[in-house]
């Protein structure tokens, strides 16, 4: 939706705005009180013409200076009362409506945190930002001013016309004549302005997206000298938005001109007829003055109709945009599966070039067999059982990204995932913490289906580190401790040591140094090490690492691997690997080909039996260099760095 803007569904403005009621309900007493005060202020303004009538027909006609001064005092008191009541109205609504805006913004932010990752994959961040800022500001302004004054001005016009008809019904009918044409004009305006207002707000979201991307990608723009092309793209979007805003302005100018001109003509006609009646003696001068004063007092309520309708339409479209996001179903934290243990029946086997099965067969143990070794417990660990996945927004009949994944990672074992770009490695790892939901099959952790766990429980067991590290505008310590709620300073220092992130102690404020937006004040390797520290700080039961060392230099990588091996001994882990040095961290390797497990085995076994694996590890050769990659050491020694770098692939 956000990338391609379609014309919005025709929806009643009132029906759209009524969706704000749950937020307004807690402050309804203040809102209704403000409306009542504003109506009282407007009605006080309508009393002024009656005082003028009394002054003209009384003290002025009788040449009574004392009466004139008394009338002037009455007018002054009425003016002060009107001003005071309008000030009270403003005070009544300012704080509550700011609270409504804050509540809606908090709900939107909370909702965004609970939406599926697939939603964020589709929606540009600028569209979400514009809803959280510009749209909510429009709604607050609507609740503070147009909402109340639509009621106030409507009441004022009604009371004013009753007074006019009571003063001189023939002149009142003259002023009532334009009502029907004005209503037709307002209906046409509402329909046209609604469409243009929605288009403008969507274009503001597009413009926000471009600005955000340009700021975050400023290094790329400068590095490739693309500031002119980016400026042209921004200018094109700005011109498009400018054209839409001008269209809005033309519509608003048109209705404002009609609403201003037609009543003025009616007042002019009433003035001519009233003057004739005064000359004929059928109408007193005071009555004519009061009539015209009342009619002029109604000018602003009538002329403001176009302005208020325009703001109401923009607020209605802002409401629709807000609830477009709020109506998207959140990730439920309720279990969606069962907690049954993994079946002990014979597992499925993946076909592959190596001929290795994806999991060992489970056979019943004889009665006198020794107790199983937990390290080789085939019912625990991490198990992928017939897992399939396709993205939620694709055709259900399309080829799945992952197909019939059967894989068992024993408790305490580290499994490396290797495959060409686009084979599904990152997608497979994203299924473990349920960033995406598997389309078919199931994943179990220590015999429990992850669908039977709440997300809070699952993500307390599983920790992740992504290839592209994301840091927040917070301190170094806060970024790392995000990986484990309640972790202390000792855990923080241990995690930094594992990730070889001792550089943080040399930063200006040490652990309290603000890393800045996206952590761009740090190098890529430094960001990646902090992300790794965040993943291991909580000593997770299960660890998912997506090529966590790709940005490290050879020396730092070797140090991190040495420390990481000790962490991996205490956890069950799955590691996406692109180079042999990372593969050496694993006990076994699974080769992914086009979304399927092609082979499973140790590094050396796959080098001997899988030509595809040998090609990946040798950077594209035919596998003749497979002897260059030694087997994983068992005595804690580091793997030589030079061959590891030689085989790095992407």
N, C-alpha and C positions, 0 to 999 in steps of 0.2 A: 504493500500500500504506500509507504512513504516515498519510495522511489518514483512511483507513477501516481500522480494525483488524478483521481477520478472525480466527477461531479458528485457532490454529497447527496445523499438521499433526502428527498423533500420531506421535511419534518417541521411540525408546528414549533414556532418560537417558544410559545408558552410551555409546550410539552418538554422541550429541551431544557428550559430554565427551571422547570419544576424538579428536575433531578438534583438541583442544589439544595432542596429542602432538608435532607438529613443533616447537612452541614449548618444550615441556617437555624434549624429547630432549637438548638441549645440557647441561641441568643434572640429568639423570636420576641421576647418581651421588650428588649431594648429596641428592636427593629420596629415593632408596632408602636411603641411609645414615640419613637422618632417620627414615624409617619403621622401620628396624631398631633404632635407638636407642630410639624410642618404644615399640616392642614389648618391648624389654628392660626398659624402665622399668616397663611394666605387669606384666610377669612378676615383677619384683622385688616389686611390690606384692602379688602373689599368694603370695609366700613368707612374708609376715608372718603369715597365719593358721596356717601350719605351725609357725612359731616359738611362737605362742601355744599351740598344741596341746602342744608339747614342754614349755612352761613349766607349763601346768595339770596335765598328767599326770605331770610330773617334779618340779621344785623346789617348786611350790605344794603338790602332794599329799604330798611328802616333808618339807615345812616347812624347805626349804633356802634361807635368805636369799641366800647367795652365788650360787646358781643363778638366783634371781630377778633379781639385779642383772646377772648375765651375760646373761640373756635380754633385759633392758631395753637393754643395750648393743647386742645384736644388732639389736633393733628400731630403735634410733637410727641405726645404721649403714645399715640397709636404707632407712630414710626419707630419709637424706641422699643415698644412692645414687640413689634414685628421683627426688628433686628435681633432682640434678645431671644425670641423663640427660635429663629433660624440658627443662632449660635448654639442654643441648647440642643437642637436637632443634630448638629455636627458633632457635638461632644458625645451624644448618646450612641452614635454609630461608629465613630472612628476606631475605638479600641476593639469592640466586638468583631467588626468586619476584618480588621487586621488579624484577629485570632482565627477567623474562618479561613482566611487565605493561608495562614501558617498551618492550620490543621489539614487543609487540602494538600498543601505541598508535602507535609510529612507523610500523609497517606500515600501520595504518589511515589515518593522515594521508597517507602517501605514496600509498596507493591512491586516496584521495579526490581528490588532485591529478591523478590520471591517468584519472579517470572522465569520461565524456562530459558536456558541458554539459546535455544532455537529462536525465541522471540528477539533477543538482542542481536542475533546473527542477521535478522531481516531488517531491523529498524535502524536508520541512521541516528546517531546520538544527538545531532542537532535538532531533529524533530522532537525528541524527548526533552531536550533542554528548553526549547521554545514553549513547550506545554507547561513546564515547571516554572517558567519565569514570565514571559509575555502574556500567555493565556490566563494565568492565575492573577496577574496584575489587572487585566481587563475585567475579570470576574469581581475582584474586590472593588474596583471603581464602579461597576454596575450596581453592586449591593449598597454602596455608600450613596450614590447619587441617582442614576436613572431609575432604579427600581422604586425608590421612594417617590421621586418626582413624577413618575408615570401615574401613580395613585394620587399624589397631591395635586398635580396640574389637572388631572381628570375631574377631581372633586371641585377644584377651583372653577373650572369652566362650567360645570353643572350648576354650582351655586350662583356664579356670576350671571348666567343666562336666566336663572329664576328671578334674580334681582332686576335684570333688564326688562323682563316681561312684566314684572309687577310695576315697574316705573312707567313704561309705555309699551304696551304689547305690540303695537303696529311697528314701531321701530325695532323691537326685539325680533320680530319675524324677518325683518330685512337682514339682520345680522345672522339669523339662523339659515338663511337660504344657501350659503356656500358649504354647509356641513356635508351634504351627500357627495358633492364633487371631491371635497377634500378627503373623505374616507376612501373613495375609489383610488385617488392618487396615492394614498398611503399604502394600500394593499399592493398596488403595482410596484411601488418603491421597495416594499418589504421583500417581495419575491426576488427582484433583481439584486438588491443589495446583499441578500443572504449569500448568493452564489459568489459574488465578487469578494465579499469579506472572507469567506472560507478559502478562496484561492490565495488571497493576500497572506493569510495566516500560515498556510502551507508553504508559501514561498519564503516567508520569514524563517521557517524551520530549515528549508534548503540552504538559505544564506548562512544560518547559524552553523550548519554542518560544514560548509566550505571554510568558514572562519576557523572553526575548531581544528579541522584537518590541516589547514595551513599553519596554524600555530604549533601543533604537535609535530608536523613534518617539516619544520622550518629548515632543519639541517639538509634534508633532501632537496628542498627548493633552492637553497643557496648553493649546495654542492653541485647541482646540475645547471645552475644559472637559469632557473625557470620562474623567476619572480615576475617577469613580464607576462608570460602565458597564464600564470595563476591570477595576476591582476586583471587580465582580459576576461578570464572565466568569472571572476568575482564581479567585474563590471557588467558582464552580460546578465548575471542573476540580479544585480542591483537595478539594471534598466528594466528588466522584466517586472520586478517588484514595484518600481517607480510607475510603470505603465498601469499596473493594477491599482495602485494607490490613487493615481490620477482618475481612473475610471470610478473609483469610490467617490472621489471629490466631485466629479461631474454629476453623479447621481444625487449626492447630498446637496450640491448647489441647485440642482433642478427642483428638488422637492422643497428646499428652503425658499426658493424664489416663488413657487406656487403658493406655499403656505403663508408667505408674507404678503404677496400681492393681492390675493383674493380677499382676505379679511380687511385689508386696507381699503379696497374698493367698496366693500360692504359698509365700513365705517364712514367713508365719504358720502355714500348714498344716504346713510342714516343722518349724517350731519345736515345735508341739504334738506331732507324731509323735515327734520326736527326744527331747523331754522324757519322754514315756512310755517310750521305749526305754531311756533312762538310768535311769529309776526301776525298770525291770524288770531292769536289769543287762546288757542286751544291747548297750549303747553307753557308751563312756567319756565323762566330762564334757569332757575335752580334745578329743575328736573332735567332739562337738557344738559346742563353742566354735569350733573351726577351721572346721567346716562352715558355721556361721552367719556367721563372719567372712568366709569366702570368698564366700558368697552376698551379703553386704552390699557386698563389694568389687566385685561384678559389677553392683550397682545403677546406678552412673553409666554404664558402657558400655551397659547396656540402655536406661536412660532417655534417653540422648543420641541414640538412634536417630532419634527424631522430629525433633529439632533438626538432626541431620546430614542426614537425608533432605530437609528443607525447604531447607537451604542448597545441597544438591546440585541440587535442582530449579530453584532460582533461578539457579544457575550454569549449568545446562543451557540454560535459556531465554536467559540472557545470551550463551552461546556461539552459540546459533542466531541471535540478533539481530546479533551481531558478524559472523558469516559470511554473513548476508543481504547485508551490504554488500560483504564481501570476495569473494563469489562473483560479483558483477556484473563483466562483462567490461570490462577497461580499454581505453582508446583505444590501439590498437597503433601503435607508431612505425615499423612496417614499411610500405614503399610499398604502396598498394592499386591503383594504376593503372599506366599505362605512360608513358614519357617521350617519346612520339612528338611531333614538332612539330605545330603547328596545320595542318590540311589547307588546301591552296591552292585547293580547289574553291570554287565559288560559295557564299557563306554564305547562311544563311536570313535572311529579312527579317521584321521585326515589323510587323504591321499596326497603324496608329495614325491618329489623327485628323489628324496633320500630314502623313501620307503619306511621312515620311522613313524610310529604312531604318536598321536598328540598327547596321549596319557597312558599310563600303565594299566593293564587289566587288573580288575579287582576280583580276587578269588577268595572263597571262604577259607579261613585258617583252620587247621586241624585242632582238636580239643587240647592237645598237649603242646601246642605251639607256644613259644615264649611271647611275653607281652610285646606289642608293637612299639617300635621306636618312634616317638613323636616327631622326630625330624623326617621320618619317611611315612607319616600318616597320610594315606591317599584320600581320606575323607575330610581332612582339614585343609588349610591353606586357601588358595584362591582357585576357583574352578569356573571355567566358561563351558556351559553345557548347551550346545546347539544354538549359540547366540547368532542372531541376525540383526541387522540395523539398516534402516534407510531414513533419511531426514524427513521430518514431519511434513514439510511443504512440498514433497515430490509426489508424483503419481504412485499410488499403492502398487501398481503393476510394474513399476520400474525395477531395474536391476539393483539389488541392495548393495550398499557400501561394504558391508560385512556379511558373509554368507557361511552359515553352518560352522561357526567357530567352536571347536572342542579343544580345550586346553586345560591342563591341571598343573598348578604351581604348588609344590609341596610346602608345608609349614617350614619357615625359615629359609626357603630357597629363593634365589634371585633368578628371574627369567628375563632374558634380553629379547626384545622384539626388533627384528631386522627386516627390511624390505625396501623396495624402490619407492621413490616419491609417489604419493597417491595410492599406496597399497592399503591404507587404512590403519596405520599404526597409532597415530594420535587419536583417531576416532575410537579405536578399541580401548585405549586407556581412559578416555573420557566417560566410558560407560561404567567404570568401576565406582567412581563417586556419584554416579547418576547425574552427571551434567547433561547427559542425554539418556533417554529410556530405550532399552533394547526393544526392537520390534518383535522379536521372537526369542525363545530360549530363556535361559536364566544364568545369573552369575551368583555364586555362593562364596561366602567368606567363613572359613571354619565351619562349613556345613550349613550355614544359614543363608537363605535367599536374601539378597540385598533388597529385593522388593518388599520383603516382610519387615524391614527396618524403617524407622523414621529417618529422614535425611539427617537430622541432628545426630542421631546415634551412628549412622553410617559414616558421616564425615568426621566423627570423633575417632573412628577406627582407621580411616584412610587419610593419608596426607599426600599432597600432590605438589609437584614442581614442574612448571611448563618451560618449554624451550625459550619462549619469549617472556621474560620476567616482567611482571607488573609491580611497580612500587607506588605507594601513595604519598601524598603531600603530608608526611608525618615524620617523626624521628626515626633513626635507624632502629632503635630498640622497639618502637611501636610496630614498625613494619615486620620485624622478625617474630615478635610475640603474637602477631595476628595468627600464627600457625598453631597456637596452643593457648586456650583460655586458662588463665590462672598460673601460667608458668612464671617462674621467678628469675632473678638475676643469674643464678647458677646455671639454670637450663639455657638461658640466653647465651652466656659465655661459652658453654659447651657446644651449642649449635654453631656459633661463629667459628669455633676452633675446627669443627668438622668441615665446615665449608671453606676453611682457610681464608676467613674474612677478617683477619686481624687488622687490616687496613683501617677499619672503623675507629680504632683507638687513636689513630693519627689525624682524624678529621677534627675540624675546629672545636666542636663541642662533644667529641667522642660519640657515645651511644645516643646522646641527646641532639645530635646534628640533624637538622631538617634536610631531607634528601631532595625536596622540591618535586614539582609535578612530574609524574612518570619516572622519577629518579634520574632524569636526564643530566643532572649534575655529576653523576657517576659514570664510569665506563661500562661498556656492555658486560665485561667479565665481572666487574664489581656488582652490578645489578644481579647477575646470574648467581653469584655466590650468596648474596643476601636472600635470594629466592630459595636456594637450596637450604640455607640455614633455617628459613621459615618452615620448610617441609619437615625437617628432622627435629625441630625444637621440642615437639611434644612426644618424642619417642613413640611414633605411631606403630600400631600392630601391622598395618599394611602400608606400603609405600609405592607410589606411582610416580616415576620420573620420566619426563619426556625430553630426552637428549639434554640433560641438565648441565653438561660440561662443554657445550659446543663453542662458547665464547671465550674459553680459557686458553691461555698459552700452555705450551708443553710442560714447562716446569710446574706451574700452578696446578695443572690438571693431574700430574703425578702425585702431588701432595694431597689434593682433594680425594683422589681415588684411594690412597692409602688410609686416610681417615674414614672415608665412606665405607670401606670394606668392613670396618668394625661395627658400623651402624647396621649394615645389611645383614650381619650375623644375627642380629636381634629381631629382625623383621622379615616378613614375606613381601617380596618386591617384584615389580615388573618395570623394566627399564627400556625405553625406546633408544636404540643405539644406531649411530651412523658410521662409527669408526671402530676399528678393532680394540683400541685401548678401552673404550666403554664396554664393549662386549666382554672383555676380560673380567669385568666386575661380576658377571653372571655365572651361575652354575650350569645353566642350560640356555639354549637359544631356540627361538621359534621364528621360522621364516614365513613372512606374509607375502602372498602373491595375489594381487587383484582381489583383496578382501577375503582370502582363504588361507588357512594354515597349510603351507606346502610341505613343511618338514620341521621336525623337532629333534634336537640332539645337542651334544656338546659342540663347542666351537670346532674342535679338531674333527669330530665325526662329520659335521656338515661340510667342512672344507674338502673332505675326501669323497663325500657322496653327493653333494649338491653343486652342480656347475653354476647355478644362479647365485648361490651364497658365496662361492669362491669369487665370482665376478664382482659382487658387491663389495666384498672385503678387499679386493685387490684394485679397486678403482676402475674396473672395466676390463681387466685382462681375462684370459681364458682359464685362470685358476692355476697357472704354472707356478705362481709365486706363493702358493699356500703354505709352504714350509717356512716362510718368513714370519708366520704368526705362531708363536709358541702357545702351548697349552697354559691354562690358568695356573699360577704358582700355588703351591699348597703350604709354603713356609712363610707367607706374608711378604715375600720380596716383590718389588715393583716390576711390572713388565717394561722392557726397554721402550723408550719413548720414540725413537726414530722410526721403527717399523710402524708403530701405531699412527703416527702422523702421515706416514706414506699412504696408509690405506683409508684415510678419511674420505668419506663420500657424503653426498647430499641427496 
